[in-house]
Amino acid sequence: MKKVILSLVIICLGVGLFIWLQPIDTDQQDNSAILQLALPKESITEVSHLSKSELQAAPVIKSVLPVEDKTDATTDERIEPYIYNCSDSPLENADIDEKKLVYFLSELAQSNNQEQRLIHTLFQQHEDISARYDALLAYNDEFPGQPYVMMGLIGFCSSGEVNCQADILSQAATADKDNGALWLTLANYYLSIGDIENGEQALNQVVSSIAFHDYIYDKVQLFMQIAKGADSMSFQERALIATGHLAAESLWLSHVAQYCQGKLANVDPDGQLCFDVGTVLESQGSNALVNLIGINFQLQQFEEKEQNTEKALLEQRKNNMLTLSGSDQVWQAEILKFYDEKLFNHWLANAVNYGEQKAQQLLIAEAIELSKNEYYNPCPAQ
């Protein structure tokens, strides 16, 4: 049980800090649409009270999934294959001094470097969605066409809480035109304003695009690289801030989920479109929650067509994902990476290149290999 508690503490420290940085939207209707397409029904009620960003964050979702606790509270019991257990070790600098981050960001604000200014824009404190949108808009005016910024702007447009500029849509479509993830964000926007025709055209672009890059982990990696030059922040502080930002990341998928949830109730061409989008989300999305949503888009189509063999194979893939996410090995490896900077960077590089699921598997493998060394002990003294 201690391993689960510490994992939640680590996640909450990061999320809590980022919530201080960027207050979040709490549209519960959008939350339920995403949850119903991603989680087992018995898990939905357990998390229905959480905010949108918490619901959309895979680490938080994993924390509420049923977890079989196979160990007692001691750290001496070894489960093979063994991963070094840091669950009883204190997190150094867990109480992050907000002034350090404010000072660091204020320095970046004075920089002429595009990447440093991007981190300042993404991590600075904002009071509401409109202010966050305006900050991205100002950055885009100075450094136009950055794909992640364009996706963020369109995402905020779909919230209905900003005065969306029409030229942003056309600019985004040309800035990263072969990226299915950007078209998914555009589809979500069009569907949010009831423009079904353009929404469906954008979903077709999701399917036909040659790439799907959502940049979720790229942003975390960029923060870690730039913040490494800040002498005032330790590795653990940087890691907690970065993963907290990741946990508060908006997926901008709720309107697509609502659209497909309705269309998939009937066997028609629109249902097939959502099925095809689901295959893309499952295979190419970097976020595990997005992968699960993709599986469920497909499952609904198989259920309607009574394709039980295909449905069983998909259910097995889904169960494998949920089982891995709730395993002891995952939690021990996830905790360990906050004590070993090289291991954290190993995980992050794989998340950028291969997505969350593969990065998780490689993290476990690396943690097991490191733990074979009897002299390996990244945990501070208890």
C-alpha positions as CSV (number, residue, x, y, z in Angstrom):
1,M,0.0,0.0,0.0
2,K,2.9,2.4,0.7
3,K,4.0,2.2,-2.9
4,V,0.6,3.4,-4.1
5,I,0.5,6.2,-1.6
6,L,3.9,7.5,-2.5
7,S,3.1,7.3,-6.2
8,L,0.0,9.4,-5.6
9,V,2.0,11.9,-3.5
10,I,4.6,12.3,-6.3
11,I,1.8,12.8,-8.9
12,C,-0.1,15.2,-6.6
13,L,2.9,17.3,-5.8
14,G,3.5,17.9,-9.5
15,V,-0.2,18.4,-10.3
16,G,-0.7,20.7,-7.3
17,L,2.2,22.9,-8.3
18,F,1.0,23.2,-11.8
19,I,-2.6,24.0,-10.7
20,W,-1.0,26.9,-8.9
21,L,0.6,27.9,-12.1
22,Q,-2.3,27.5,-14.5
23,P,-5.9,27.2,-13.1
24,I,-7.8,24.6,-15.0
25,D,-11.2,24.3,-16.6
26,T,-13.7,22.0,-14.8
27,D,-16.3,21.2,-17.4
28,Q,-17.8,18.0,-16.0
29,Q,-19.9,17.2,-19.1
30,D,-16.7,16.9,-21.2
31,N,-15.1,14.9,-18.5
32,S,-17.8,12.2,-18.6
33,A,-17.7,11.9,-22.4
34,I,-14.0,11.1,-22.3
35,L,-14.2,8.8,-19.3
36,Q,-17.0,6.7,-20.7
37,L,-14.9,6.0,-23.8
38,A,-11.7,5.2,-21.9
39,L,-12.3,3.6,-18.6
40,P,-14.1,0.5,-17.3
41,K,-17.6,1.4,-16.0
42,E,-16.7,0.6,-12.4
43,S,-13.9,3.1,-12.5
44,I,-15.9,6.0,-13.8
45,T,-17.8,6.7,-10.5
46,E,-14.5,6.7,-8.6
47,V,-13.1,9.7,-10.5
48,S,-16.3,11.6,-11.5
49,H,-15.5,14.4,-9.0
50,L,-12.1,15.2,-10.4
51,S,-11.3,18.2,-12.6
52,K,-10.9,17.9,-16.4
53,S,-7.2,18.1,-16.4
54,E,-6.9,15.4,-13.7
55,L,-9.3,13.2,-15.5
56,Q,-7.5,13.6,-18.8
57,A,-4.1,12.9,-17.3
58,A,-3.0,9.3,-17.8
59,P,-0.9,9.2,-14.5
60,V,-4.0,10.3,-12.5
61,I,-6.2,7.8,-14.3
62,K,-3.8,5.0,-13.5
63,S,-3.8,6.0,-9.9
64,V,-7.6,5.3,-9.6
65,L,-7.6,2.0,-11.5
66,P,-7.9,-1.1,-9.4
67,V,-4.4,-2.2,-8.2
68,E,-3.7,-5.5,-6.7
69,D,-1.3,-4.9,-3.8
70,K,1.0,-8.0,-3.8
71,T,3.4,-6.8,-1.2
72,D,3.2,-5.9,2.5
73,A,4.5,-2.7,4.0
74,T,8.1,-3.9,4.3
75,T,10.8,-3.1,1.8
76,D,12.7,-6.3,2.4
77,E,10.4,-8.6,0.4
78,R,11.6,-9.1,-3.1
79,I,9.4,-9.7,-6.0
80,E,11.1,-11.2,-9.1
81,P,12.1,-9.7,-11.4
82,Y,13.3,-7.3,-8.8
83,I,13.2,-3.5,-9.0
84,Y,14.9,-1.5,-6.3
85,N,12.3,-0.1,-3.9
86,C,12.5,3.6,-3.0
87,S,8.9,3.8,-1.7
88,D,10.0,4.4,1.9
89,S,12.7,7.0,1.0
90,P,11.9,10.7,1.4
91,L,11.7,12.9,-1.7
92,E,14.3,15.6,-1.4
93,N,13.0,19.1,-2.1
94,A,9.4,17.7,-2.3
95,D,8.2,21.1,-1.0
96,I,9.0,23.1,-4.1
97,D,9.7,26.8,-3.4
98,E,7.3,28.6,-5.8
99,K,9.7,31.6,-5.8
100,K,12.3,29.5,-7.5
101,L,10.1,28.7,-10.5
102,V,8.8,32.3,-10.7
103,Y,12.4,33.6,-10.8
104,F,13.4,31.0,-13.4
105,L,10.4,31.9,-15.6
106,S,11.1,35.6,-15.2
107,E,14.6,35.1,-16.6
108,L,13.2,33.2,-19.6
109,A,10.8,36.1,-20.3
110,Q,13.9,38.3,-21.0
111,S,15.4,35.8,-23.4
112,N,15.5,36.1,-27.2
113,N,15.8,32.4,-27.6
114,Q,12.6,30.9,-29.1
115,E,12.6,27.7,-27.0
116,Q,13.2,29.5,-23.7
117,R,10.4,31.9,-24.5
118,L,8.2,28.9,-25.3
119,I,8.8,27.4,-21.9
120,H,8.0,30.7,-20.3
121,T,4.8,31.0,-22.2
122,L,3.7,27.4,-21.4
123,F,4.6,27.4,-17.7
124,Q,3.8,30.9,-16.6
125,Q,0.9,31.6,-14.2
126,H,-2.4,32.5,-15.8
127,E,-5.7,33.3,-14.1
128,D,-8.0,31.7,-16.7
129,I,-8.2,30.1,-20.2
130,S,-8.5,33.4,-21.9
131,A,-5.2,34.6,-20.4
132,R,-3.5,31.4,-21.5
133,Y,-4.9,31.8,-25.0
134,D,-3.6,35.4,-25.2
135,A,-0.2,34.3,-24.0
136,L,0.1,31.7,-26.7
137,L,-1.3,34.2,-29.3
138,A,1.4,36.7,-28.3
139,Y,4.1,34.0,-28.7
140,N,2.7,33.0,-32.1
141,D,2.8,36.6,-33.3
142,E,6.5,36.8,-32.4
143,F,7.4,33.2,-33.4
144,P,4.7,32.1,-35.9
145,G,3.8,28.6,-36.9
146,Q,5.2,26.5,-33.9
147,P,3.1,23.4,-34.2
148,Y,2.5,22.8,-30.5
149,V,1.5,26.4,-30.0
150,M,-1.0,26.1,-32.9
151,M,-2.5,23.0,-31.4
152,G,-2.8,24.8,-28.0
153,L,-4.5,27.8,-29.6
154,I,-7.0,25.6,-31.4
155,G,-7.6,23.6,-28.3
156,F,-8.5,26.8,-26.3
157,C,-10.8,27.8,-29.2
158,S,-12.8,24.6,-28.7
159,S,-13.3,25.6,-25.0
160,G,-15.8,28.3,-26.1
161,E,-14.2,30.7,-23.6
162,V,-12.0,32.7,-26.0
163,N,-12.5,34.9,-28.9
164,C,-11.0,32.7,-31.5
165,Q,-9.2,34.3,-34.5
166,A,-10.2,32.8,-37.8
167,D,-6.7,33.1,-39.3
168,I,-5.4,30.7,-36.6
169,L,-7.3,27.8,-38.2
170,S,-5.8,28.4,-41.7
171,Q,-2.4,29.0,-40.2
172,A,-2.5,25.8,-38.3
173,A,-3.6,23.7,-41.3
174,T,-0.6,24.9,-43.2
175,A,2.0,24.9,-40.4
176,D,1.7,21.1,-39.7
177,K,-0.5,19.9,-42.5
178,D,0.7,16.2,-42.5
179,N,0.2,15.8,-38.7
180,G,-3.0,13.8,-37.8
181,A,-2.8,15.1,-34.2
182,L,-3.3,18.7,-35.3
183,W,-6.2,17.6,-37.5
184,L,-7.7,15.9,-34.5
185,T,-7.5,19.2,-32.6
186,L,-9.1,21.0,-35.5
187,A,-11.9,18.4,-35.7
188,N,-12.6,18.9,-32.0
189,Y,-12.9,22.6,-32.6
190,Y,-15.2,22.3,-35.6
191,L,-17.4,19.8,-33.7
192,S,-17.5,22.1,-30.7
193,I,-19.2,24.8,-32.8
194,G,-21.5,22.3,-34.5
195,D,-19.7,22.5,-37.9
196,I,-20.1,18.7,-38.6
197,E,-19.0,19.0,-42.2
198,N,-15.6,20.5,-41.5
199,G,-15.3,18.3,-38.4
200,E,-15.7,15.2,-40.5
201,Q,-13.3,16.4,-43.1
202,A,-10.8,17.0,-40.4
203,L,-11.3,13.5,-39.0
204,N,-10.7,12.1,-42.5
205,Q,-7.4,14.0,-42.4
206,V,-6.6,12.3,-39.1
207,V,-6.9,9.0,-40.8
208,S,-5.0,9.9,-44.0
209,S,-2.1,11.9,-42.5
210,I,1.3,10.4,-42.7
211,A,2.2,11.3,-39.1
212,F,0.5,11.7,-35.7
213,H,2.6,13.9,-33.3
214,D,0.9,15.4,-30.3
215,Y,4.1,16.9,-28.8
216,I,3.0,16.1,-25.2
217,Y,6.3,14.7,-24.1
218,D,8.4,17.0,-26.3
219,K,7.3,19.9,-24.1
220,V,8.3,18.0,-20.9
221,Q,11.7,17.2,-22.4
222,L,12.3,20.8,-23.5
223,F,11.5,22.0,-20.0
224,M,13.9,19.5,-18.4
225,Q,16.6,20.6,-20.8
226,I,16.2,24.3,-20.3
227,A,15.6,24.1,-16.5
228,K,18.8,22.1,-16.1
229,G,20.6,25.4,-16.3
230,A,18.8,26.7,-13.3
231,D,21.1,26.2,-10.4
232,S,18.4,26.9,-7.9
233,M,16.3,23.9,-8.9
234,S,17.3,20.3,-8.2
235,F,16.6,17.4,-10.6
236,Q,13.7,16.2,-8.4
237,E,12.1,19.7,-8.4
238,R,12.4,19.9,-12.2
239,A,11.0,16.4,-12.6
240,L,8.0,17.1,-10.3
241,I,7.3,20.4,-12.1
242,A,7.5,18.8,-15.6
243,T,5.4,15.7,-14.7
244,G,2.9,18.0,-12.9
245,H,2.6,20.0,-16.1
246,L,2.1,16.7,-18.0
247,A,-0.6,15.6,-15.6
248,A,-2.5,18.9,-16.2
249,E,-2.2,18.6,-19.9
250,S,-5.5,19.0,-21.8
251,L,-6.3,16.5,-24.5
252,W,-8.8,18.6,-26.5
253,L,-10.7,15.5,-27.5
254,S,-14.0,15.7,-25.7
255,H,-16.1,16.9,-28.6
256,V,-14.7,14.2,-30.9
257,A,-15.5,11.7,-28.2
258,Q,-19.1,13.0,-27.9
259,Y,-19.5,12.9,-31.7
260,C,-18.2,9.4,-32.1
261,Q,-20.1,8.2,-29.1
262,G,-23.3,9.2,-30.9
263,K,-22.4,8.1,-34.4
264,L,-21.1,4.7,-33.3
265,A,-24.6,3.9,-32.0
266,N,-25.5,3.2,-35.7
267,V,-23.7,1.2,-38.3
268,D,-23.1,3.8,-41.0
269,P,-20.2,5.5,-42.8
270,D,-19.8,8.0,-40.0
271,G,-19.4,5.1,-37.6
272,Q,-16.7,3.7,-39.8
273,L,-14.9,7.0,-39.8
274,C,-14.7,7.0,-36.0
275,F,-13.6,3.4,-36.1
276,D,-10.7,4.4,-38.4
277,V,-9.8,7.4,-36.1
278,G,-9.8,4.9,-33.2
279,T,-7.2,2.8,-34.9
280,V,-5.0,5.8,-35.3
281,L,-5.4,6.9,-31.7
282,E,-4.7,3.4,-30.4
283,S,-1.6,2.9,-32.5
284,Q,-0.1,6.4,-32.7
285,G,-1.2,8.5,-29.8
286,S,1.5,9.1,-27.2
287,N,-0.9,9.3,-24.3
288,A,-2.2,6.0,-22.8
289,L,-5.6,7.5,-22.2
290,V,-5.8,8.4,-25.9
291,N,-4.9,4.8,-26.8
292,L,-7.7,3.6,-24.6
293,I,-10.2,6.0,-26.2
294,G,-9.1,4.7,-29.6
295,I,-9.7,1.1,-28.6
296,N,-13.2,1.9,-27.3
297,F,-14.0,3.7,-30.6
298,Q,-13.2,0.4,-32.3
299,L,-15.0,-1.7,-29.7
300,Q,-18.3,0.1,-30.2
301,Q,-18.2,-0.6,-33.9
302,F,-17.5,-4.3,-33.4
303,E,-20.3,-4.5,-30.9
304,E,-22.8,-3.0,-33.3
305,K,-21.7,-5.4,-36.1
306,E,-21.5,-8.3,-33.7
307,Q,-17.9,-9.1,-34.7
308,N,-17.1,-11.0,-31.5
309,T,-13.7,-12.4,-32.5
310,E,-12.3,-8.9,-33.3
311,K,-14.0,-7.5,-30.2
312,A,-12.3,-10.2,-28.0
313,L,-8.8,-9.3,-29.4
314,L,-9.4,-5.6,-28.7
315,E,-10.6,-6.3,-25.2
316,Q,-7.5,-8.3,-24.6
317,R,-5.3,-5.4,-25.7
318,K,-7.2,-3.1,-23.5
319,N,-7.0,-5.4,-20.5
320,N,-3.2,-5.8,-21.1
321,M,-2.9,-2.0,-20.9
322,L,-4.8,-1.7,-17.7
323,T,-3.1,-4.6,-16.1
324,L,0.4,-3.2,-16.9
325,S,-0.6,0.3,-15.6
326,G,-1.7,-1.2,-12.3
327,S,1.2,-3.6,-11.8
328,D,3.7,-3.4,-8.9
329,Q,6.5,-3.2,-11.4
330,V,5.1,-0.1,-13.0
331,W,4.7,1.7,-9.7
332,Q,8.2,0.7,-8.4
333,A,9.8,1.8,-11.7
334,E,7.8,5.1,-11.8
335,I,8.9,5.9,-8.3
336,L,12.5,4.9,-9.0
337,K,12.8,7.3,-11.9
338,F,12.4,10.3,-9.5
339,Y,15.5,9.3,-7.7
340,D,17.7,8.4,-10.7
341,E,18.1,11.2,-13.2
342,K,19.5,9.0,-15.9
343,L,16.6,6.6,-15.6
344,F,14.2,9.6,-15.8
345,N,15.8,10.8,-18.9
346,H,15.8,7.3,-20.4
347,W,12.0,7.1,-19.8
348,L,11.4,10.6,-21.1
349,A,13.4,10.1,-24.4
350,N,11.4,6.9,-25.0
351,A,8.1,8.6,-24.3
352,V,9.0,11.3,-26.9
353,N,10.0,8.6,-29.5
354,Y,7.6,5.8,-28.8
355,G,4.8,7.1,-26.6
356,E,3.7,6.4,-23.0
357,Q,3.0,2.7,-23.3
358,K,6.3,1.7,-24.9
359,A,8.2,4.0,-22.6
360,Q,6.6,2.4,-19.6
361,Q,7.7,-1.1,-20.8
362,L,11.2,0.1,-21.4
363,L,11.3,1.9,-18.1
364,I,10.5,-1.4,-16.3
365,A,13.1,-3.3,-18.3
366,E,15.8,-0.7,-17.5
367,A,14.9,-0.6,-13.8
368,I,15.1,-4.4,-13.6
369,E,18.5,-4.3,-15.3
370,L,19.9,-1.6,-13.0
371,S,18.5,-3.4,-9.9
372,K,20.6,-6.4,-10.7
373,N,23.7,-4.5,-9.6
374,E,24.0,-5.0,-5.8
375,Y,25.7,-1.6,-5.5
376,Y,22.8,0.3,-7.2
377,N,21.0,2.4,-4.7
378,P,19.7,5.8,-5.9
379,C,17.5,6.2,-2.8
380,P,18.5,8.7,-0.1
381,A,19.0,7.4,3.4
382,Q,15.7,6.9,5.3
